[in-house]
Amino acid sequence: MNEIVYTVKQIDGDYARLVAKDTGEEILVARALLPEEIDEGMPLLWRDFQYSILLP
């Protein structure tokens, strides 16, 4: 099972820029695919083609 941990780097309108924790790769994702509660600096977990907020 693939899992990737991202950090929300920037929110810009309908998109959010995410940075992968392990590789530093940046991706642009439509906000419609992300939890509504996201904010810049939050960690997200991508698993099974879904994003969820990673709780501490």
N, C-alpha and C positions, 0 to 999 in steps of 0.2 A: 504494500500500500504506500503510495507516494504522499508525503506531507511536506509542505514548505511553510516556513514561518516568515512573514513579511512585516515590515513596519510601514505605517502610513506616513509617507514623507510630505505629501502636499495634497490638498483638496482644491480642485479648480472646477467649479460649476458641476457639470454632470460626470466628471471624471476624477479619479484619485490616482496619484502616482505612488506606487508601492516599491519598497526596496527589500529584496530577499536577504534574510539575516546571514545565511551561510556564504552566499556568493557575491552579494552587493549588486546583483543585477536589478535594474529598474524596469518596471512595467507600468503601463497605463491601463486602468480598468474602469469600466463604466460603473458609476455609483449604484445603478440599479442591481448590480450583481453583488453588492456589498451590504453588510448590515447597516441599517439606518443610523445607528448610534455611533458610527465611527467618528474619530477626530484625529487630527494630526498627532503623530507620535505613538498611536495605539498599535499594539501587536495584533496581527491577524494570522489565523491558521487556515491554510488551503488544504482541504482533504476531500476526496470524493467529489471533486468539481464544485465544491462550495466553500465560501469564506465564512469564518466565524471569528468572533473576538476571542483572543487568547487571554484568559484570566490569569492573574499572577498567582 
